[in-house]
C-alpha cells in the first residue's frame, strides 16, 4: 500500500494539471463559458481527491 501511494498521488496531481491546462486553453481561445465552468468544477473535485490522498499518505507513512 505504501509503495503505491506516491504513484497514486503523482497521477492525481497530473490529472489536476491537465484539467487546469485544458481550462486555460479554453479561455485563451475564447471557448464556451459553460465548458470553462465544467472544467473548473472538475478541477476542484480532482484537487479535493488529490489533497485527500496526500493527507492519507502523510497519515499512513507517519505511523
C-alpha positions, 0 to 999 in steps of 0.5 A: 500500500505504501509503495503505491501511494506516491504513484497514486498521488503523482497521477492525481496531481497530473490529472489536476494539471491537465484539467487546469491546462485544458481550462486555460486553453479554453479561455485563451481561445475564447471557448464556451463559458459553460465548458470553462465552468465544467472544467473548473468544477472538475478541477476542484473535485480532482484537487479535493481527491488529490489533497485527500490522498496526500493527507492519507499518505502523510497519515499512513507513512507517519505511523 
